[in-house]
Amino acid sequence: METTQSFGIQFIARENQDKKSGLTIYARITVNSTRAEISLKQTINPENWNSIKGLAKGNNSDMKELNQYLNKARTRISNIYREMMVEGDLPTAIMIKNKFLGIEEQGRTLLTTIAYHNKISIDSLSPNTLKHYSTTEKYVKEFLLKQFSTSDVFLTRINYKFITDFEYFLRNRQPTDHQQTLNNNGVMKHVERLRKLVKLARKLEWINKNPFENYQIKYKKFDRDFLEEDELQNLEKTKFKLGRLEFTKDLFIFGCYTGLAYIDTFLLRPEDIHRGIDGNQWIITSRKKTDTPLRIPLLPKALEIVEKYRNNPRSIFNGTIFPVISNQKLNSYLKEIADLCGISKNLTFHLARHTFATTVTLSNGVPIETVSKILGHTSIKTTQIYGRILDARISNDMMDLKSKLEIKNSTHLKAEDGISEFQGSV
């Protein structure tokens, strides 16, 4: 797929500092909303400048000669841009400016790397993941503007200090909208994406070494919320008069008994339900986020909910198992449900996935390897974050151990009694 680039050239005239030698003419190059300006070393009287057309006024020889010069400059800049595109580059305004001025390039730039990454990743990364990279790109641009007063930087400028300065910028960035400031793990996510981009540049031999070599990304571990057994049962038993809340509750419970993420739940189609090796109904599909195969035996409660909505008119129209509802609206309704059920936890659809991993599977003795496979994780380490050994499971395991030790001690005492009786008879 071709990458769309916006490109423009505009001639502007600015007043000089001495305010006596007229206006100096600049060529302003714009590529994808980023700018670079070139002083053309030409001056003009303000009365002779047409700021709308970006040309000199009048038909005298001096003005004609100046306009010819400007047109030649425009042609040369345009040709530089086209040549770089033909050569497979994704030029930035600074790269075009440097080539026009004959400045020796110090290699590729960071934004060129980002553009190339986005170009080759369109088919391999999900739209949601690409959206995250776009956010990282936005933060990189803000950082470059604040730290270096520039719209781009050569890859050779990226060193350990650059990385730590970027981290510091992210930690102290004050959002201008309703979003919250980034926490540690949010900061690390953006730094990790920058690391992946720099690693790509290293593989492409655009840089000679990886500046992240001595930098360590540190995520803070934290427990992920889930519903306890009694909370889940309470939710299951609660009936709601409002249809939207009853529908939301059903979807959440379905998530608790399948472990499916939001996107995979609403992409689920009737043809994804198959008879499995055991003769029961299974979900057989692939995870949207990672394209990992999913093979999930449907537990009775999950199957009951599938059958409840299979023939819903909206489901039939969309060709899906469930009527589609936005994640934002779904989570908004879940907050209402939490209030009505007296659940103090932040009830979101993703919390159902945590509940499946902990309360429904791991706490009932399902091996973590099986849970990892059902969740579609590519690494068991990811599953270890979701699942944790619960107090109830610890209690049950210790009770089993206690019983075994009591039996063992009882057998040992009987054996000792037998030996004493035998010795006494002798």
C-alpha positions as CSV (number, residue, x, y, z in Angstrom):
1,M,0.0,0.0,0.0
2,E,1.3,3.4,-1.0
3,T,2.1,6.0,1.7
4,T,0.3,9.3,1.2
5,Q,2.6,12.4,1.7
6,S,1.4,16.0,1.5
7,F,3.9,18.3,0.0
8,G,3.9,22.1,-0.6
9,I,6.1,25.1,-1.3
10,Q,5.3,28.6,-0.4
11,F,7.4,31.8,-0.8
12,I,7.1,34.2,2.1
13,A,8.9,37.6,2.8
14,R,9.9,38.7,6.3
15,E,11.1,42.0,7.7
16,N,14.9,42.1,8.5
17,Q,16.1,43.0,11.9
18,D,17.5,46.3,10.8
19,K,14.1,47.1,9.2
20,K,15.9,49.1,6.5
21,S,17.0,46.6,3.9
22,G,13.5,45.5,2.9
23,L,12.1,42.1,3.2
24,T,14.0,38.8,2.9
25,I,12.4,36.1,0.8
26,Y,12.2,32.5,2.2
27,A,11.0,29.2,0.6
28,R,8.8,27.4,3.1
29,I,8.7,23.6,2.5
30,T,5.8,21.7,4.1
31,V,5.7,17.9,4.3
32,N,2.9,16.3,6.3
33,S,2.3,19.4,8.3
34,T,6.0,19.8,9.3
35,R,7.9,22.8,8.0
36,A,11.4,23.9,7.1
37,E,12.4,27.3,5.7
38,I,15.2,28.3,3.4
39,S,16.5,31.8,3.1
40,L,16.9,32.5,-0.7
41,K,19.2,35.5,0.0
42,Q,16.9,37.7,-1.9
43,T,15.5,41.0,-0.7
44,I,12.6,43.1,-1.9
45,N,10.8,46.3,-1.1
46,P,7.5,45.6,0.8
47,E,5.6,47.6,-1.8
48,N,6.8,45.2,-4.5
49,W,5.8,42.0,-2.8
50,N,2.5,40.1,-3.4
51,S,2.1,38.0,-0.2
52,I,-1.0,36.2,-1.6
53,K,0.8,34.9,-4.7
54,G,4.2,34.7,-3.1
55,L,5.7,36.6,-6.0
56,A,7.1,40.0,-6.9
57,K,4.7,42.6,-8.3
58,G,5.3,44.6,-11.4
59,N,6.7,44.0,-14.9
60,N,10.1,45.7,-14.7
61,S,13.2,43.7,-15.5
62,D,14.2,43.4,-11.8
63,M,10.9,42.0,-10.7
64,K,10.7,39.6,-13.7
65,E,14.2,38.3,-13.0
66,L,13.3,37.8,-9.3
67,N,10.2,35.8,-10.2
68,Q,12.2,33.7,-12.6
69,Y,14.6,32.9,-9.8
70,L,11.7,32.0,-7.5
71,N,10.2,29.7,-10.1
72,K,13.5,28.0,-10.6
73,A,13.9,27.5,-6.9
74,R,10.3,26.0,-6.8
75,T,11.2,23.6,-9.6
76,R,14.4,22.5,-8.0
77,I,12.8,21.9,-4.6
78,S,10.0,19.9,-6.3
79,N,12.5,17.8,-8.2
80,I,14.4,17.0,-5.0
81,Y,11.2,15.8,-3.4
82,R,10.2,13.7,-6.4
83,E,13.7,12.2,-6.7
84,M,13.7,11.2,-3.0
85,M,10.3,9.6,-3.4
86,V,11.4,7.6,-6.5
87,E,14.5,6.4,-4.6
88,G,12.2,4.9,-2.0
89,D,12.7,7.6,0.7
90,L,10.0,9.2,2.7
91,P,11.5,12.7,2.8
92,T,10.9,15.2,5.5
93,A,11.0,19.0,5.1
94,I,14.4,19.1,6.7
95,M,15.8,16.5,4.4
96,I,14.7,18.5,1.4
97,K,16.1,21.7,2.8
98,N,19.5,20.0,3.5
99,K,19.7,18.6,-0.1
100,F,18.8,22.0,-1.6
101,L,21.5,23.7,0.5
102,G,24.0,20.9,-0.3
103,I,24.4,20.0,3.4
104,E,25.9,16.5,3.9
105,E,23.2,14.3,5.4
106,Q,23.9,12.5,8.6
107,G,21.8,9.6,7.6
108,R,18.1,8.9,8.0
109,T,15.9,10.7,10.4
110,L,13.6,9.5,13.3
111,L,10.4,10.6,11.5
112,T,11.5,8.9,8.3
113,T,11.9,5.7,10.4
114,I,8.5,6.1,11.9
115,A,6.9,6.6,8.5
116,Y,8.7,3.6,7.0
117,H,7.6,1.4,10.0
118,N,4.0,2.5,9.6
119,K,4.2,1.7,5.9
120,I,5.5,-1.8,6.2
121,S,3.3,-2.6,9.3
122,I,-0.1,-1.8,7.7
123,D,-0.8,-5.5,7.0
124,S,1.0,-7.0,10.0
125,L,-0.3,-4.9,12.9
126,S,-3.8,-4.3,13.9
127,P,-5.4,-0.8,13.5
128,N,-5.5,-0.5,17.2
129,T,-1.7,-1.2,17.6
130,L,-0.9,1.3,14.7
131,K,-3.1,3.8,16.6
132,H,-0.8,3.4,19.6
133,Y,2.3,4.0,17.4
134,S,0.6,7.2,16.1
135,T,0.2,8.4,19.7
136,T,3.9,7.7,20.4
137,E,4.8,9.6,17.2
138,K,2.7,12.6,18.4
139,Y,4.7,12.6,21.7
140,V,8.0,12.3,19.8
141,K,7.1,15.4,17.7
142,E,6.1,17.3,20.9
143,F,9.4,16.3,22.5
144,L,11.5,17.3,19.5
145,L,9.8,20.7,19.3
146,K,10.2,21.4,23.0
147,Q,13.7,20.0,23.5
148,F,15.4,20.8,20.2
149,S,13.0,23.4,18.5
150,T,12.8,21.1,15.5
151,S,10.3,18.9,13.8
152,D,12.7,16.0,13.1
153,V,16.1,14.7,14.1
154,F,18.8,12.5,12.5
155,L,19.0,9.0,14.0
156,T,22.7,9.7,14.8
157,R,21.5,12.2,17.4
158,I,19.6,9.6,19.4
159,N,21.8,8.5,22.3
160,Y,21.3,7.5,25.9
161,K,20.6,11.1,27.0
162,F,18.1,11.6,24.2
163,I,16.2,8.5,25.5
164,T,16.3,9.6,29.2
165,D,15.2,13.1,28.2
166,F,12.3,11.6,26.3
167,E,11.3,9.6,29.3
168,Y,11.5,12.7,31.5
169,F,9.4,14.6,29.0
170,L,6.7,11.9,29.1
171,R,6.6,11.7,32.9
172,N,6.1,15.5,33.2
173,R,3.9,16.1,30.2
174,Q,0.7,17.9,31.1
175,P,-2.2,16.8,28.8
176,T,-4.3,19.6,27.2
177,D,-7.4,17.5,27.0
178,H,-9.4,15.3,29.4
179,Q,-6.8,12.6,29.5
180,Q,-4.8,11.8,32.6
181,T,-1.0,12.2,33.0
182,L,1.0,9.1,32.0
183,N,1.8,6.6,34.7
184,N,5.1,4.7,34.8
185,N,3.8,1.8,32.6
186,G,2.3,4.2,30.1
187,V,5.6,6.0,29.8
188,M,7.5,2.7,29.4
189,K,5.1,1.7,26.6
190,H,6.0,4.7,24.6
191,V,9.7,4.3,25.3
192,E,9.4,0.7,24.3
193,R,7.8,1.6,20.9
194,L,10.6,4.1,20.3
195,R,13.1,1.3,21.1
196,K,11.3,-0.9,18.5
197,L,11.6,1.9,15.9
198,V,15.3,2.4,16.6
199,K,15.9,-1.4,16.5
200,L,14.2,-1.4,13.1
201,A,16.6,1.3,11.9
202,R,19.5,-0.7,13.2
203,K,18.4,-3.8,11.3
204,L,18.1,-1.6,8.1
205,E,21.7,-0.5,8.8
206,W,20.6,3.1,9.0
207,I,22.6,3.4,12.3
208,N,25.7,1.6,13.4
209,K,24.7,0.9,17.0
210,N,21.6,0.6,19.2
211,P,21.5,3.5,21.6
212,F,19.1,1.5,23.8
213,E,21.9,-1.0,24.6
214,N,22.4,0.3,28.2
215,Y,18.8,1.5,28.8
216,Q,16.5,-0.6,30.9
217,I,12.7,-0.5,30.5
218,K,11.1,-1.0,33.9
219,Y,7.5,-1.9,34.3
220,K,5.8,-1.8,37.7
221,K,4.0,-5.0,38.6
222,F,0.5,-4.6,39.9
223,D,-2.4,-6.9,40.7
224,R,-5.1,-6.9,38.2
225,D,-8.6,-6.8,39.6
226,F,-11.1,-9.6,39.1
227,L,-14.4,-10.7,40.6
228,E,-14.3,-13.1,43.5
229,E,-16.6,-16.2,43.4
230,D,-19.3,-14.6,45.6
231,E,-19.2,-11.4,43.5
232,L,-19.6,-13.3,40.3
233,Q,-22.5,-15.4,41.6
234,N,-24.2,-12.3,42.9
235,L,-23.9,-10.7,39.5
236,E,-25.2,-13.8,37.8
237,K,-28.3,-14.0,40.0
238,T,-29.2,-10.2,39.6
239,K,-31.9,-9.4,37.1
240,F,-32.2,-6.0,35.6
241,K,-35.4,-4.4,34.3
242,L,-33.5,-2.3,31.7
243,G,-32.8,-4.4,28.6
244,R,-29.4,-2.6,28.0
245,L,-28.2,-3.5,31.5
246,E,-29.4,-7.2,31.2
247,F,-27.6,-7.4,27.8
248,T,-24.4,-5.9,29.3
249,K,-24.5,-8.3,32.2
250,D,-24.9,-11.3,29.9
251,L,-21.9,-10.1,27.8
252,F,-19.8,-9.7,30.9
253,I,-20.7,-13.2,32.2
254,F,-19.9,-14.6,28.8
255,G,-16.5,-13.0,29.0
256,C,-16.0,-14.5,32.5
257,Y,-16.6,-18.0,31.2
258,T,-14.7,-17.7,27.9
259,G,-11.9,-15.2,28.6
260,L,-12.5,-13.5,25.2
261,A,-11.4,-9.9,24.8
262,Y,-14.0,-7.3,23.7
263,I,-13.0,-7.3,20.0
264,D,-13.0,-11.1,19.7
265,T,-16.4,-11.3,21.4
266,F,-18.1,-8.9,18.9
267,L,-16.3,-10.4,15.9
268,L,-17.6,-13.9,16.9
269,R,-19.8,-15.4,14.2
270,P,-22.1,-18.5,14.1
271,E,-19.6,-20.3,11.9
272,D,-16.9,-19.9,14.7
273,I,-18.9,-22.4,16.9
274,H,-17.9,-26.0,16.1
275,R,-18.3,-29.5,17.6
276,G,-15.0,-30.2,19.3
277,I,-13.0,-33.4,19.9
278,D,-15.2,-34.2,23.0
279,G,-18.5,-33.8,21.1
280,N,-19.3,-30.5,22.8
281,Q,-19.5,-27.0,21.4
282,W,-16.2,-25.1,21.0
283,I,-15.2,-21.6,19.8
284,I,-12.6,-22.1,17.1
285,T,-11.3,-18.8,15.7
286,S,-8.2,-16.6,16.0
287,R,-7.4,-13.6,18.2
288,K,-7.7,-10.3,16.5
289,K,-4.9,-8.7,18.4
290,T,-2.2,-11.3,17.7
291,D,-3.8,-13.6,15.1
292,T,-3.1,-16.4,17.6
293,P,-5.5,-19.5,17.1
294,L,-8.2,-19.8,19.8
295,R,-9.9,-23.1,20.7
296,I,-12.2,-22.6,23.7
297,P,-14.7,-25.3,24.9
298,L,-17.9,-23.5,25.7
299,L,-18.9,-23.9,29.4
300,P,-22.7,-24.3,30.0
301,K,-23.3,-20.7,31.1
302,A,-21.4,-19.3,28.1
303,L,-23.3,-21.6,25.7
304,E,-26.6,-20.5,27.3
305,I,-25.8,-16.9,26.5
306,V,-24.8,-17.7,22.9
307,E,-28.1,-19.4,22.3
308,K,-30.0,-16.4,23.9
309,Y,-28.7,-13.9,21.4
310,R,-28.0,-16.1,18.3
311,N,-31.3,-15.2,16.7
312,N,-31.4,-11.5,17.8
313,P,-32.3,-9.4,14.7
314,R,-29.3,-7.2,15.1
315,S,-27.0,-10.2,15.4
316,I,-28.5,-11.7,12.2
317,F,-28.1,-8.4,10.4
318,N,-24.4,-8.2,11.3
319,G,-23.7,-11.9,10.9
320,T,-22.4,-12.0,14.5
321,I,-23.3,-14.0,17.6
322,F,-24.0,-10.8,19.6
323,P,-25.5,-7.4,18.7
324,V,-22.6,-4.9,18.5
325,I,-22.1,-2.3,21.1
326,S,-19.1,0.1,21.5
327,N,-16.6,-0.7,24.2
328,Q,-17.0,2.8,25.7
329,K,-20.8,2.4,26.0
330,L,-20.4,-1.2,27.3
331,N,-18.0,-0.1,30.1
332,S,-20.3,2.9,30.9
333,Y,-23.2,0.4,31.5
334,L,-21.0,-1.9,33.6
335,K,-20.3,1.0,36.0
336,E,-24.1,1.3,36.5
337,I,-24.3,-2.4,37.1
338,A,-21.4,-2.2,39.6
339,D,-23.3,0.5,41.6
340,L,-26.5,-1.5,41.6
341,C,-24.8,-4.7,42.7
342,G,-22.6,-3.0,45.3
343,I,-19.4,-3.9,43.5
344,S,-16.7,-1.4,44.5
345,K,-14.2,-2.6,41.8
346,N,-13.8,-0.8,38.5
347,L,-16.0,-3.0,36.4
348,T,-14.9,-3.1,32.8
349,F,-15.3,-5.7,30.1
350,H,-11.6,-6.6,30.3
351,L,-12.1,-7.4,34.0
352,A,-14.2,-10.4,32.8
353,R,-11.0,-11.8,31.1
354,H,-9.2,-11.4,34.5
355,T,-12.0,-13.2,36.2
356,F,-11.9,-16.1,33.8
357,A,-8.1,-16.5,34.4
358,T,-8.4,-16.4,38.1
359,T,-11.8,-17.2,39.7
360,V,-13.1,-19.5,37.0
361,T,-10.0,-21.4,35.9
362,L,-6.9,-21.2,38.0
363,S,-8.7,-21.2,41.3
364,N,-10.5,-24.4,40.2
365,G,-7.3,-26.2,39.4
366,V,-7.0,-25.6,35.7
367,P,-3.3,-25.7,34.8
368,I,-1.8,-22.3,33.8
369,E,-0.6,-23.8,30.5
370,T,-4.2,-24.6,29.6
371,V,-5.4,-21.1,30.7
372,S,-2.6,-19.5,28.6
373,K,-3.7,-21.5,25.5
374,I,-7.4,-20.6,26.0
375,L,-6.5,-16.9,26.4
376,G,-4.5,-16.9,23.2
377,H,-1.3,-15.7,24.9
378,T,1.9,-16.1,23.0
379,S,3.9,-16.3,26.3
380,I,3.0,-18.0,29.6
381,K,4.6,-14.9,31.3
382,T,1.6,-12.9,30.1
383,T,-0.8,-15.4,31.7
384,Q,1.1,-15.2,35.0
385,I,0.2,-11.5,35.1
386,Y,-3.5,-12.2,34.7
387,G,-3.7,-15.3,37.0
388,R,-2.7,-15.5,40.6
389,I,-3.1,-18.2,43.3
390,L,-6.1,-17.1,45.4
391,D,-6.4,-17.4,49.2
392,A,-9.2,-20.0,48.8
393,R,-6.9,-22.1,46.6
394,I,-4.0,-21.8,49.0
395,S,-6.4,-22.8,51.8
396,N,-7.7,-25.9,49.9
397,D,-4.2,-27.0,49.0
398,M,-3.0,-26.6,52.6
399,M,-6.0,-28.6,53.9
400,D,-5.2,-31.3,51.4
401,L,-1.6,-31.3,52.6
402,K,-2.8,-31.3,56.2
403,S,-4.9,-34.4,55.6
404,K,-2.0,-36.2,53.8
405,L,0.4,-35.4,56.7
406,E,-2.2,-36.6,59.3
407,I,-2.6,-39.9,57.3
408,K,1.2,-40.3,57.0
409,N,1.7,-39.6,60.8
410,S,-1.1,-42.0,61.7
411,T,0.4,-44.8,59.5
412,H,3.8,-44.1,61.1
413,L,2.4,-44.3,64.7
414,K,0.6,-47.6,63.9
415,A,3.9,-49.0,62.5
416,E,5.7,-48.0,65.7
417,D,3.0,-49.7,67.8
418,G,3.3,-52.8,65.8
419,I,7.1,-52.9,66.4
420,S,6.6,-52.4,70.2
421,E,4.1,-55.2,70.4
422,F,6.4,-57.5,68.5
423,Q,9.4,-56.7,70.7
424,G,7.3,-57.2,73.9
425,S,6.2,-60.7,72.8
426,V,9.8,-61.7,72.2
